[in-house]
Amino acid sequence: MSSEQDHLKETDTEARFDFKKEESSAFQTEKGLTEETVRVISEDKDEPEWMLNRRLRALKQFQEMPMPTDWPGQPDLSEVDIAEIVPYIRPDVDVRAGVDDWTELPDEIKDTFDKLGIPEAEKNALSGVGAQYESEVVYQNMQERWEEKGVIFMNMDEAVQKHPDIVREHFMTKCVPPSDNKFAALHGAVWSGGSFVYVPEDVTVEMPVQAYFRMNSEGMGQFEHTLIVAEDGAEVHYIEGCSAPKYSAFNLHSGGVEVFVGEDAHVQYSTVQNWSKNTYNLNTKRALVEAGGRMEWISGSMGSKATMLYPSTVLKGPGASDNHITIAFAGEGQNIDTGAKVYHNAPNTKSTIESKSISKDGGRTNYRGLVHIADGAEDSSTSVECDALMFDNESTSDTMPYMEINESKVDVAHEATVGKIGDEDVFYLQSRGLDDDDAKQMIVSGFIEPITEELPIEYAVELNRLVELEMEGSLG
Amino acid sequence: MSGAQLPANLSAQTVREIAEKRDEPEWLLDARLDALDALESLDLPDVIQTPGRRWTNLEALDFESLVDPLDQADETERTSDEGVEVLTFTEALEEHPELVESAFGSTIDPQENYLTALSAALFTTGTVVYVPEGVDAEDVTIRAEMNSRSLFSHTLVLTEQSSSVTILESIESGAESDADARYFSNLVEIDAGENSYVQYGSLQDLDEDTYSYSLKRADVGTYATVNWIEGNLGSRLTRSDVESELNGDSAETKIVGAFFGHGGQHFDVNARVWHNAENTTADLVTRGVLDDEARSVYEGVQDVGRDAWNTSSYQRENTLMLSDESEADASPKLIIHNHDTEASHSATVGQVDQEDLFYMISRSIPDHQARNMLVEGFFVPVLEEIEVEEFRDDLEELIAARLR
């Protein structure tokens, strides 16, 4: 173990050194979005022509598409004005130093991390394995033993340079084309940073690959792109964490995640998101799954002012399967609109969606999901389960599933329940000596347990602490 | 703006003609004319949309050829029970002018959407059921036959304090008309007074060249109960909305729906409830079967308002698919603004259980018969909810006829 840690340190230094050499000064684009901005970003990254062309095409699509405003009960996006967003910030040396030294962090973030109870070493590991600050990945590291097996884990910008063939084939082509929605188009135009994970045929990466994204500047947009390609029979677990401190102006996070799950491959994508409460989190995540492949999405959506995020899976080949496990927590002023989409496009495909939400102090959660079973996808089955827990009548919780069934030989089940926290449960715990807050806290922990038990321990701890913070914050 | 093309003879003049012929009061003519004017700015009713799909194509309604406002004919039999008044709309205007004036449009705004406005402007038939305080009525029936290319109907049900009534309504196509397509529109408003009880059953068995639109809505008062039964078997395209607004404390509602589609039928069936007061209860149950290339769209909404303390709200929808070419789309929605709520919904889609089928065939029941028995069995939970025997028998018979 100690040799591994030494190795971590070594590459750490190396990466920092390289970074300094390449980029000695900070750079950022102007507010707003023009063709010029896109060209400047591309040029600053020294990108090949084809990538620039993709960006420009996406920009055009972005400009032509209307804002999504007519969904029933959707979050208010009127504040999201692209003209007020700085789409690209390359962090300078000083800022980067700030990242590496946790004591330099603003008190609010530091407190948060302290309260999260993530040990000092863990903080470093989170920032160190793959960390994005503003628009650029500032640190990237992968253990040698995976590298030897041909596994690639690097930041997306680097991948464009080093693995153009794989990237060119998969990047926003068949999985998430920019035409998918307005924010996917925006993402396609100004994307920067993110992770590239490639696992060759029949290789199993036993340890999770981790990346952490932080947005630090006021009024910025973060647009990291994550591309995961798991070849036939490969197996990988990718974990992503996100956070941003709070400012008065709004921030925009519009990431893109594309996952290719080869035949009989297995990809698990876990994320705990804790954006600041002025962030609009408008993401597009999708997986394409070949025959016999398995995709798992596990996500906790805690922060943000408004989230619109519906990870989707296209089950392309016979026997492909998908699991979604999601939890959303909306406190004061928050609107978390999230769910899952699954397209059953082949026979014998299976999906399960398990969604839990908690709303409190005027928070608003919404499950918006779509299950589509195509004609010919016989013997497919899907089950959707949504549970919502509410604390007060200032809060709102909606469940809006959509089911499109074009095939008769299927098994489709959807179930949703809403309820308040059980007075009897609280009373029972109080009678055993817990105070009111602790009792509620315990009930919530129990409520979300099906989610936390799927997460690696440090993320489970993080999620639990985040829930605790939300609970405390509202009580204090 | 729907942009739908209207027939040339649809004008203020036409509307005046309809009103004059029926000797209607000024206020109703005005309401009709306002509705007509509003057509320009109104949209068709909302239809569920998901990426790349619109679940029901109401734009396909070609009013230019479907609607002839001056040629509307129906034959409607109305039976009444002691103490309750069951009147044609025109009779009611004469006998209870104030009552009709205050009730008309109070539950369904005529200008709610394009189709309601069209209906309010043009309706020529309809029924007013008036149940005075304390009266219990069991046998009110309204059996209507549509004998023209288009028919617009408007029904009002008013129950006073502590009264009760059971109403059965049915609509079917009558005499052949030369039109190759027809349009039937029906608006039903129920105003259920305090502590009153209304059971309103409706059976639609129009021929399969007919396009039908119905919006039925109840304003349920304190301690009142409105139970809806909505059976849909006929028509080419059915858009049916059944809704209860629980506006009084301890109000209750049940919406029971059944549909059976075959051929190229399309059903857009919706059940919605708004909990606007304390201690209200709702139960939404819908079962549908689809054969051939039939298509169903279901939306169920349970909306719990901010002041709806101690709400109980349940919804379940099940669709049985008998054919690979059929399509069943569903969206059961929960909108919850008050945490003091117990709510759940569930929806399932599937085919006839193969094991059940095998079991029955192994007991020497022929294939086809076994399947039919299972389909009939599938409707049982819905049939059980129907308290009126006559209605249950009608529905069962229609289901059996379709299975033959």
Interface residues (C-beta under 8 A of the other chain):
Chain A: G73 L370 H372 D375 E378 A388 M390 F391 D392 N393 E394 S395 T396 S397 D398 T399 M400 P401 Y402 M403 E404 I405 N406 E407 S408 K409 V410 D411 V412 A413 H414 E415 A416 T417 V418 G419 K420 I421
Chain B: I48 T50 P51 R53 W55 R306 D307 W309 T319 M321 L322 S323 D324 E325 S326 E327 A328 D329 A330 S331 P332 K333 L334 I335 I336 H337 N338 H339 D340 T341 E342 A343 S344 H345 S346 A347 T348 V349 G350 Q351
